[in-house]
Amino acid sequence: MHCFVTGCAGFIGSTLTERLLSQGHRVVGYDNLSTGREEFLRAAREQAGFHLVRADVLDAQTLTASMRDVELVFHLAANADVRFGTQHPRRDLEQNTIATHNVLEAMRHNGVVRIAFASSGSVYGEAARVPTPEDAPFPVQTSLYGASKAAAEGLIAAYCTGFGFRSYIFRLVSILGERYTHGHVLDFYRQLQNDPVRLRVLGNGRQRKSYLYVHDCVDAMLLALEHAHEPVNIFNIGADSACEVNDSIGWICAALGVTPQIEYGGGERGWAGDTPLILLDITRMRALGWKPRLTIREAVLATLEYLKANPRLVDASR
């Protein structure tokens, strides 16, 4: 199969790209390398079946030209900076919603009708029902990131109805693992490197999050593509449990052998738009025979080990 992966040099995108190549598929990778890293594509670029296009998804002309002869699009490129969304309100609109429209139009012009989209559990906002199933009604959106992903999902569904596309919409929790470049594990590790006796934590530390290992995420996406055949297929992808931020702090500190004084920012939210509890109902994915291989604790520690082994990446993320 000839695949197209936007955000191919990112954390999840590069992992997915390598997996597709290992299965014998050809891959056109599309990335402007603004947040993605060329080093994550080192193995992919050694494969004859891989071609990299260094360009932006907002460049509709280049995007359309690059998608020629493609059979399936994986759209992972996005602004993932949820925390600072209110400081640059247009960024989520442009990089998440308008970019998705550009991808859909490029597909339409090239006769490509299958798209796998990396959405987010953030679209559920502060859900009334937990664990939250795919058919839960959308609440008031609490972040610009979540709103932009919900809008992108709506566009995709409309193209499925209007142009005969088939979509696979994956609502992801926070993903951990090798090539992780932003998030709480990196933030805490970097703080403790600089000052092992003090750790500043946003919120009250009791926020409950459901994290997932990156290879478990890719496993789920590829399995759903094999078994889902509706025009619009929506899947939650996450762990079947959640941990407190305090739990993650404990695991990280124990692994590093430090006992810092913890300074909490206070409040049940770490920032505007932070959701105090994210736990998705993954029954639909489990029905396909999928389940996470790593627990949340194991995923946190695997991420920490990766960061310890890659100090240059930690420095570059400052």
C-alpha positions in Angstrom: 0.0 0.0 0.0 1.1 3.5 -0.7 0.7 5.7 2.4 1.0 9.4 3.1 1.9 10.5 6.7 1.6 14.1 7.7 3.8 14.9 10.7 6.0 12.0 9.8 9.0 13.4 11.8 7.0 13.8 15.0 6.8 11.5 18.0 3.9 9.3 16.9 4.3 10.0 13.2 7.9 8.7 13.0 7.0 5.6 15.0 4.0 4.9 12.7 6.2 5.6 9.6 8.8 3.0 10.6 6.0 0.5 11.4 4.4 0.9 7.9 7.8 0.6 6.2 8.6 -2.6 8.2 5.3 -4.1 6.9 6.4 -3.5 3.3 4.3 -0.4 2.6 5.6 2.6 0.7 5.4 5.9 2.6 5.5 9.5 1.6 6.3 11.5 4.7 5.2 15.1 4.9 6.6 17.4 7.6 7.9 21.0 7.8 10.3 19.9 10.6 9.2 22.8 12.8 8.6 20.5 15.8 9.4 17.1 14.2 13.0 16.0 14.2 15.1 14.7 11.3 16.9 12.3 13.6 13.6 10.5 14.1 13.6 9.7 10.4 17.1 8.2 10.3 15.9 4.6 10.0 13.1 5.5 7.6 15.4 7.4 5.2 17.5 4.2 4.8 14.4 2.5 3.3 13.9 2.6 -0.5 10.1 2.8 0.1 10.3 6.1 2.0 10.2 9.6 0.4 10.3 12.8 2.5 8.6 16.0 1.5 9.7 18.9 3.7 6.7 21.3 3.5 3.9 22.7 5.5 0.3 21.3 5.5 -0.8 25.0 5.1 0.9 24.9 1.7 -2.1 23.5 -0.2 -0.4 23.4 -3.6 2.6 21.4 -2.4 0.4 19.2 -0.3 -1.8 18.3 -3.3 1.1 17.7 -5.6 2.8 15.4 -3.0 -0.3 13.2 -2.6 -0.3 11.8 -6.1 -0.9 8.0 -6.4 -1.5 7.7 -2.6 -4.0 5.1 -1.3 -4.3 6.0 2.4 -3.6 9.2 4.3 -2.5 9.3 8.0 -3.0 12.8 9.2 -1.0 13.4 12.3 0.4 16.9 11.8 -1.0 19.3 14.4 -0.2 21.9 17.0 -0.2 19.8 20.1 0.6 22.7 22.5 -2.6 22.5 24.5 -1.3 24.4 27.5 -0.4 27.6 25.8 -3.3 27.7 23.4 -4.8 30.9 24.8 -1.5 32.7 24.2 -1.7 32.2 20.4 -5.5 31.6 19.7 -5.1 31.3 15.9 -2.5 28.6 15.9 -4.9 25.7 16.7 -7.3 26.9 14.0 -4.6 27.1 11.4 -2.5 24.0 12.2 -5.3 21.7 13.3 -8.6 22.7 11.5 -7.5 24.6 8.4 -4.6 22.1 7.9 -7.1 19.2 8.0 -9.3 21.0 5.4 -6.2 21.2 3.2 -5.5 17.5 3.6 -9.1 16.6 2.7 -9.0 18.8 -0.4 -5.7 17.4 -1.5 -7.2 13.9 -1.1 -10.3 14.9 -3.2 -8.1 16.3 -6.0 -6.1 13.1 -6.1 -8.9 10.6 -5.7 -7.8 9.4 -2.3 -10.7 8.3 -0.2 -9.3 6.9 3.1 -8.0 9.0 6.0 -6.8 8.0 9.4 -6.9 11.0 11.7 -5.2 11.6 15.1 -7.8 13.3 17.1 -7.8 13.6 20.9 -9.8 12.8 24.0 -9.7 16.5 24.6 -12.8 16.8 22.3 -14.9 15.4 25.3 -14.0 18.4 27.4 -15.0 17.8 31.0 -17.1 14.8 30.3 -20.1 14.0 32.4 -19.7 10.3 31.8 -16.4 8.6 32.8 -15.0 6.3 31.3 -16.1 8.3 28.3 -17.4 6.3 25.2 -17.2 7.4 21.6 -20.9 8.2 21.5 -20.9 10.5 24.5 -22.4 13.9 23.6 -19.9 16.7 23.1 -19.9 19.1 26.1 -18.8 22.7 26.1 -15.3 22.8 24.8 -12.7 23.7 27.4 -9.6 24.2 25.2 -8.9 25.7 21.8 -7.0 22.6 21.0 -10.0 20.4 21.7 -12.3 22.7 19.8 -10.0 22.6 16.8 -9.8 18.8 16.8 -13.6 18.6 17.1 -14.0 20.9 14.2 -11.5 18.8 12.2 -13.5 15.7 13.0 -16.7 17.4 11.7 -15.0 18.3 8.4 -13.8 14.7 8.0 -17.3 13.3 8.6 -18.8 15.8 6.1 -16.3 14.8 3.4 -17.2 11.2 4.1 -20.8 12.0 3.4 -20.3 14.4 0.6 -17.4 12.8 -1.3 -17.6 9.1 -0.3 -14.5 9.1 1.9 -13.9 6.5 4.6 -12.4 7.8 7.8 -10.8 6.4 10.9 -10.9 8.9 13.7 -8.7 8.1 16.7 -9.3 9.9 19.9 -6.1 9.6 21.8 -5.0 10.2 25.3 -1.6 11.6 26.1 1.0 9.3 24.5 4.3 8.3 26.1 7.4 6.5 25.0 10.5 6.7 22.8 10.8 10.1 20.9 8.6 11.8 23.4 9.4 15.5 23.2 6.9 17.4 25.4 4.7 16.8 28.4 4.9 16.2 32.1 7.6 13.5 32.2 10.0 15.7 30.3 9.0 18.7 32.4 9.5 16.9 35.7 12.8 15.2 34.6 14.2 18.5 33.4 13.3 20.3 36.6 14.8 17.6 38.7 18.0 17.6 36.7 18.4 21.3 37.4 17.2 21.2 41.0 16.8 17.7 42.6 15.5 19.1 45.9 12.5 21.1 44.5 9.7 20.2 42.0 7.1 22.7 40.9 3.8 21.2 39.9 0.9 22.9 38.1 -2.4 22.4 39.8 -2.8 20.3 43.0 -1.2 17.0 41.7 -4.5 15.2 42.0 -5.4 15.6 38.3 -6.1 12.1 36.9 -4.8 11.2 33.5 -4.8 8.2 31.3 -1.5 7.8 29.4 -0.6 5.2 26.7 2.6 3.8 25.3 3.3 4.9 21.7 3.7 1.4 20.3 0.4 0.4 21.8 -1.2 3.4 20.1 0.2 2.5 16.7 -0.9 -1.2 17.2 -4.5 0.1 17.9 -4.5 2.3 14.8 -3.3 -0.3 12.4 -5.7 -3.0 13.9 -8.7 -0.7 13.5 -7.8 0.0 9.8 -8.1 -3.8 9.2 -11.4 -4.3 10.8 -13.5 -1.1 10.6 -15.5 -0.6 7.4 -18.1 2.1 8.1 -17.8 5.5 6.3 -16.9 7.1 9.7 -15.1 4.9 12.2 -14.4 6.5 15.6 -12.2 4.8 18.2 -11.0 5.9 21.6 -7.4 4.8 22.1 -6.1 4.9 25.7 -5.4 2.9 28.8 -8.2 1.3 30.8 -7.1 3.1 34.0 -5.8 6.5 35.0 -3.2 7.8 37.4 -2.8 10.9 39.5 -0.1 13.3 38.6 1.2 12.6 42.1 1.5 8.9 41.2 3.7 9.8 38.2 5.8 12.1 40.3 6.4 9.2 42.7 7.5 6.8 40.0 9.8 9.4 38.4 11.4 10.4 41.7 11.9 6.8 42.8 13.6 6.0 39.5 15.9 9.0 39.8 16.6 8.4 43.5 15.5 11.9 44.6 13.0 13.1 47.2 12.3 16.7 46.3 10.1 19.2 48.1 7.0 19.5 46.0 5.5 23.0 45.4 1.9 22.9 44.0 0.5 25.7 42.0 -3.0 24.9 43.5 -6.4 24.3 42.0 -7.7 21.3 40.2 -6.5 22.5 36.8 -2.9 23.0 35.8 -3.8 25.6 33.2 -6.8 27.1 31.4 -8.3 24.2 29.5 -6.7 21.4 31.5 -9.1 18.6 32.2 -8.9 17.3 35.8 -9.9 13.8 34.7 -9.4 12.0 31.4 -10.4 8.4 31.1 -11.8 7.0 27.9 -13.9 3.9 27.4 -11.9 1.6 25.2 -14.5 -1.2 24.8 -14.7 -0.6 21.1 -11.0 -1.1 20.5 -10.8 -4.1 22.9 -13.6 -5.8 20.9 -11.1 -5.9 18.0 -8.7 -7.9 20.2 -6.5 -5.0 21.2 -5.2 -4.2 24.7 -2.2 -2.1 25.9 1.0 -4.1 26.5 2.4 -1.6 28.9 0.8 -0.2 32.1 0.8 3.5 32.7 3.6 3.1 35.2 5.7 1.1 32.7 5.0 3.7 30.0 6.1 6.6 32.3 9.3 4.7 33.2 10.1 3.8 29.6 9.8 7.4 28.7 12.0 8.5 31.5 14.7 5.9 30.4 14.5 7.3 26.9 15.0 10.8 28.1 17.9 9.8 30.3 19.6 8.1 27.3 19.0 11.1 25.1 20.2 14.2 26.9 20.6 16.2 23.7 16.9 15.8 23.0 16.1 17.1 26.5 18.4 20.1 26.0 16.9 20.8 22.6 13.4 20.8 24.1 14.2 23.6 26.5 
